[in-house]
Amino acid sequence: MIKIRRKGYLLLLLAFPLGFLLTSYHGAENFVSASPVSVTGEGYVAKVERTSGGYPKLTVRVDLTETATGEIHKDQKVYMIDMDRGTFTEGEEITFSGSAQPFDHGDIFSGYNEYLYLNAEGYDCKMFPESLEKTGEHHNTAGTIAAAWNHRVKNVLETILPQKERALAEAMITGDRDDIDAGIEELYTQAGVTHILCISGLHMSLLAFYISVILRRILHQSQRKTAAVTLCICMAFLFLTGFSPSSVRAMVMISLVCLGQIIYQRHEWLNSIALAALVILLVNPFYLWSAGFQLSFLSVLGIYVGSHVIPKGHTWYGKIGEMMGISFFAALFGMPVAAYHFYYISTVSVLANLVILPLSGILLGCTMLAALCGMIFLPAGVFMAGPVYVIFQIYEKVCQLVTMIPYSYVAVGKPSVIGILCFYGLVCLICFYRPQMRFRVGTAACTALLLVMLLGNRLLWHRNTLAFLDVGQGDCIVLTTYDHRAIVIDGGGKYNKELGENTGTTILEPYLASKGVTQIDAVFLSHLDSDHSMGILELLNDMPVEGVYVSAMEAVDVQMEEQLQEIMEKNQISLYTMKHGDMIRSEAFGEMKCLFPIYVDQTEESENERSLVLRYVYGDTSVLFTGDLEAKQESLLERNNLIEETDILKVSHHGSKTASTESFLQALTPETAVISCGTNNLYGHPHQEVLERLSACGAEILRTDEMGSVVVNIPPEGTAEVTTAAERKPIYERIKEAMEGTPIP
């Protein structure tokens, strides 16, 4: 049983309600919270990075002036992307004009939440400037001086190390991960050692340890002097590399240790952890929702618990066992939250860290010495870079070996918050209480509850989930079954986005990962228009797909058809054509029946007119998917008596007035109508006439442009449950609404 001398855990528990309460204050609306505002501005570039597409991503500190009112907003931190690909350096003064935009709130069901991430970084708004010019002046601040030093370090590393190793070394000592090879980053992720690739608490702790050893054991300095110098150097390193949550957490804990040594007072670990959490949340409570903050503190808590639970090793193999045990607890405490944010867990991180962690101290020391020596005398830097190169080669081999182990990197999907809390409750029961009878009963009950939450749908409830994903102006629907099968109907797509940056990569695949899906049983492509097919092309490149089903009618867009066939041939995916009467059926999946095309030998003028129409039935729920079918084809379905009453209708052509005729809707009489369209789209979808016709037939209208993704949980018996992203806002947004008394737009 763990005994706590000082009640630090009470202070730690206080950190969480504090973060909840302060979120509302820090999330207070500013001048650009609701809609874009036309502005002009002047200021300076504080930080220069690059997007995945290679565009300059700038952090700028500026004064903004509203064009319409002349109101001035002082010292705004703006997230700016220069679409003209200009060249910038930190400290350059700039003038610009354009539209200051609010952050996207993201989709609760999957994907990147821009609002949360950029608020946690302290930004006020984002911009894609219409004009951006340098004034020729230079603005010196502490931040630009730190950036200049980082550039000097990068230039030295670029000279003394090959490109791959140079990018890894840059990430370790400057925090810049832009140039890391995607394959290497994925390898480190699968091995569970990505903490090596960022400025983390590990690096801060190692730096403090090195300074302490050099001063105390080699230079024989006093405890007070050692603590004071260590504190100053670590503060300087934190300043030069940025203030990530994990490095700030480590800095607070190091400060407490050093201050304790200066005044001859011992510190207590749990109190240090709690105080670090409070300090960070007081500065910015949005960090409470940050994956970096959560994983950093949970890992440290895991080390704390492991150090008290694992028996001390007195032999060399005993010490290895102790280190493995503590590493296991650190990984165990982080796994549920890692799964919640990233949908995957590494089961081999403990093995990899047996080699990675002991060498990380040597690696960090040699990297910093190599950079420092290279600034003074380049050949000395080249000499010191030798061990850096060798250790990175060892890291790569170790990661390759451990990831060859079966189930080393497992897709677990996004666990529920209640399930995560039950997991930590179970771990605390096991670690903190003696094995008495009531403890055993409580542990058994918690374990059973956790298993039911994780496996209950597969074993007991048999609910399937149908998601109409918000992909902007386009269609994308995913059906996941209770036995973890997945069907995709269309994938959305944006005309101005390249493959690799389109909706398949940014929206569809993250959602599939959040459901724990690693392969697709079938893809139904209604037609080849880009707003339905581009995401599918990305999906076929990135995930195993058993088969693709398309309309049996001759394609109109020959170029897109050739691109689809090329990708399918490259990935050895089977292609099937569908016509009226074709059907796919299974007990877990339900029934998917093709209603259109009826006559495959006729030709049409547009892709819309050859759209697949599919009717899905599971239990007591029926859903009709209409693609972009037009009124002429709807009439053809009516004349052939192929229309049946439907519970849920995916409205054709994003709500265009050229479809969804009155007679067609009256024959369907849908209870729910889902319209997938983009906010303020150029086509004016959905048209008012269609909305009036849907209302006249008694349908509840759900629009992705207003409500985000729409998710339907379909039971084997009874009524389906429909939820929208707008109804399931993240916790921090619901808190803000409750405290302000107004809904977030």
JOKARA-V529977 format. One line per field, one symbol per residue. burial: # if it has 9 or more other ideal C-beta (glycine too) atoms within 8 Angstrom, else .. A space follows every 10 residues. Layout:
burial->???
//
This chain:
burial->.......##. ##.##..### ####.##... .#....#### #########. #...###### ######.... ..#..##### ##.....#.# ########## ###.###### #.######## ..#.#####. .#......#. #.######## ####.##.## #..####### #######..# ...##.#### ####.##### ########## ######.... ....###### #.###.##.# #..####### ########## ##....##.# ########## #..####### ########## ######..## ..#....### ########## ########## ..######## .######.## ########## #####..#.# ##.##.###. ##.###.### .##.#..##. #####...## .######.#. #.#.....## .##..##.## .##..###.. .######### ########## ##.####### ####..#... ########## #######.## ########## ########## ..#.###### #.#.###..# #.###.##.. #.#.#.#### .......### ########.. ......#### #########. ########## #.######.. .#...##### ######..## #..##.#### .#######.. #...###..# #.###.#.#. #####.#### #####....# .####...## .######... .....
//
